[in-house]
Amino acid sequence: MSRVRVHNFSISLDGFGTGDGQSLEAPFGHAGQRLHAWMFATRFWDDAGTAGVDNAFAERHEPGIGAEIMGAGKFGPPGWQDDPEWRGWWGPNPPFHTPVYVLTHRPRPPLEMDGGTTFHFVDAEPVDALAVAREAADGQDIRIGGGATMLREFLAAGLVDHLHVVQVPIVLGRGVRLWDGLAALEEQYDVEAVSSPSGVTHLTFTR
Ligand SMILES: NC(=O)c1ccc[n+]([C@@H]2O[C@H](COP(=O)([O-])OP(=O)(O)OC[C@H]3O[C@@H](n4cnc5c(N)ncnc54)[C@H](OP(=O)(O)O)[C@@H]3O)[C@@H](O)[C@H]2O)c1
């Protein structure tokens, strides 16, 4: 059976997966780029980047994935549903190269992009969206892409097999929290922590 995986999901010390005030100019709100600075410094992101612990975790994002599911808040800034021209943040050739299922209460027809990415817009419960994505993934794994709101739903429903969370040593104070309502989640998983010299901690929750 294919697995449901989360990779490189970055949170602040106080558990926020994005900042407050998301907009076209500030996709992560007041967090800016601080949640993912560790990743931008790796070879996974940039050929001139580092090849140590952070890179080893970051590059696990890609292999074996046959489909992604993401939330409306990752696909675009608040209100993108009112813009018929919005095609995501990533340009004509998005970095997914698989079917991507965007959860939204305001679905629209699929968007076929260059490079094998097709965005499908679905209004469905997590378990039902996962069934559709699993079929499309054709035996490969399904990545849950975030943000925090939809990831929390998938975790609450017990649908995630492998969760890689990166705890970044910043305090955001406000934004969208990951862990709310998920008390004792860790009891369902084997948990490991690896500290990186960059200052982040890689936490893996494996069922
Ligand atoms: N920290 C990280 O590593 C990371 C990773 C990815 C993204 N992000 C950031 O996280 C932010 C987005 O996160 P977020 O928590 O605000 O939003 P999100 O989880 O991306 O999306 C939530 C929205 O998705 C739709 N949705 C969720 N579940 C649904 C369901 N079952 N059926 C239909 N629609 C459903 C709803 O949108 P509608 O009701 O409007 O349709 C809901 O408001 C962005 O800033 C993004 O850049 C961070």
The ligand as an SDF file (V2000), in Angstrom:
LIG
                    3D

 48 52  0  0  0  0  0  0  0  0999 V2000
    5.5290   25.7370    6.9130 N   0  0  0  0  0  0  0  0  0  0  0  0
    5.5540   25.0660    5.7700 C   0  0  0  0  0  0  0  0  0  0  0  0
    6.4630   24.2390    5.5340 O   0  0  0  0  0  0  0  0  0  0  0  0
    4.5010   25.3600    4.7300 C   0  0  0  0  0  0  0  0  0  0  0  0
    4.1850   24.4090    3.7520 C   0  0  0  0  0  0  0  0  0  0  0  0
    3.1970   24.7260    2.8320 C   0  0  0  0  0  0  0  0  0  0  0  0
    2.5430   25.9420    2.8790 C   0  0  0  0  0  0  0  0  0  0  0  0
    2.8890   26.8360    3.8410 N   0  0  0  0  0  0  0  0  0  0  0  0
    2.2060   28.1330    3.9690 C   0  0  0  0  0  0  0  0  0  0  0  0
    1.0280   27.9180    4.6960 O   0  0  0  0  0  0  0  0  0  0  0  0
    0.0780   28.9140    4.3340 C   0  0  0  0  0  0  0  0  0  0  0  0
   -1.2110   28.2140    3.9680 C   0  0  0  0  0  0  0  0  0  0  0  0
   -1.6540   27.4740    5.0960 O   0  0  0  0  0  0  0  0  0  0  0  0
   -3.0880   27.6680    5.6980 P   0  0  0  0  0  0  0  0  0  0  0  0
   -3.1350   26.8720    6.9280 O   0  0  0  0  0  0  0  0  0  0  0  0
   -3.3870   29.1370    5.7680 O   0  0  0  0  0  0  0  0  0  0  0  0
   -4.0450   27.0840    4.5480 O   0  0  0  0  0  0  0  0  0  0  0  0
   -4.0600   25.6680    3.8020 P   0  0  0  0  0  0  0  0  0  0  0  0
   -3.9600   24.5650    4.7860 O   0  0  0  0  0  0  0  0  0  0  0  0
   -3.1030   25.6760    2.6590 O   0  0  0  0  0  0  0  0  0  0  0  0
   -5.4910   25.7360    3.1630 O   0  0  0  0  0  0  0  0  0  0  0  0
   -6.6470   25.8210    3.9670 C   0  0  0  0  0  0  0  0  0  0  0  0
   -7.8060   26.0410    3.0300 C   0  0  0  0  0  0  0  0  0  0  0  0
   -7.9510   24.8990    2.1550 O   0  0  0  0  0  0  0  0  0  0  0  0
   -9.3370   24.6650    1.9150 C   0  0  0  0  0  0  0  0  0  0  0  0
   -9.6540   23.3670    2.5050 N   0  0  0  0  0  0  0  0  0  0  0  0
   -9.0100   22.7350    3.5190 C   0  0  0  0  0  0  0  0  0  0  0  0
   -9.5890   21.5560    3.7770 N   0  0  0  0  0  0  0  0  0  0  0  0
  -10.6160   21.4460    2.8910 C   0  0  0  0  0  0  0  0  0  0  0  0
  -11.5790   20.4370    2.6360 C   0  0  0  0  0  0  0  0  0  0  0  0
  -11.5950   19.3060    3.3440 N   0  0  0  0  0  0  0  0  0  0  0  0
  -12.4550   20.6470    1.6490 N   0  0  0  0  0  0  0  0  0  0  0  0
  -12.4440   21.7780    0.9030 C   0  0  0  0  0  0  0  0  0  0  0  0
  -11.5340   22.7580    1.1140 N   0  0  0  0  0  0  0  0  0  0  0  0
  -10.6540   22.6020    2.0810 C   0  0  0  0  0  0  0  0  0  0  0  0
  -10.0920   25.7950    2.5780 C   0  0  0  0  0  0  0  0  0  0  0  0
  -10.0880   26.8580    1.6340 O   0  0  0  0  0  0  0  0  0  0  0  0
  -11.3990   27.5780    1.0420 P   0  0  0  0  0  0  0  0  0  0  0  0
  -12.4870   27.4100    2.0690 O   0  0  0  0  0  0  0  0  0  0  0  0
  -10.9810   29.0030    0.8900 O   0  0  0  0  0  0  0  0  0  0  0  0
  -11.6920   26.9490   -0.2500 O   0  0  0  0  0  0  0  0  0  0  0  0
   -9.1620   26.1650    3.7090 C   0  0  0  0  0  0  0  0  0  0  0  0
   -9.3600   27.4760    4.1720 O   0  0  0  0  0  0  0  0  0  0  0  0
    0.6800   29.7040    3.2050 C   0  0  0  0  0  0  0  0  0  0  0  0
    1.2720   30.8520    3.7970 O   0  0  0  0  0  0  0  0  0  0  0  0
    1.7420   28.7830    2.6890 C   0  0  0  0  0  0  0  0  0  0  0  0
    2.7510   29.5240    2.0610 O   0  0  0  0  0  0  0  0  0  0  0  0
    3.8170   26.5560    4.7910 C   0  0  0  0  0  0  0  0  0  0  0  0
  1  2  1  0
  2  3  2  0
  2  4  1  0
  4  5  1  0
  4 48  2  0
  5  6  2  0
  6  7  1  0
  7  8  2  0
  8  9  1  0
  8 48  1  0
  9 10  1  0
  9 46  1  0
 10 11  1  0
 11 12  1  0
 11 44  1  0
 12 13  1  0
 13 14  1  0
 14 15  2  0
 14 16  1  0
 14 17  1  0
 17 18  1  0
 18 19  2  0
 18 20  1  0
 18 21  1  0
 21 22  1  0
 22 23  1  0
 23 24  1  0
 23 42  1  0
 24 25  1  0
 25 26  1  0
 25 36  1  0
 26 27  1  0
 26 35  1  0
 27 28  2  0
 28 29  1  0
 29 30  1  0
 29 35  2  0
 30 31  1  0
 30 32  2  0
 32 33  1  0
 33 34  2  0
 34 35  1  0
 36 37  1  0
 36 42  1  0
 37 38  1  0
 38 39  2  0
 38 40  1  0
 38 41  1  0
 42 43  1  0
 44 45  1  0
 44 46  1  0
 46 47  1  0
M  CHG  2   8   1  16  -1
M  END
$$$$
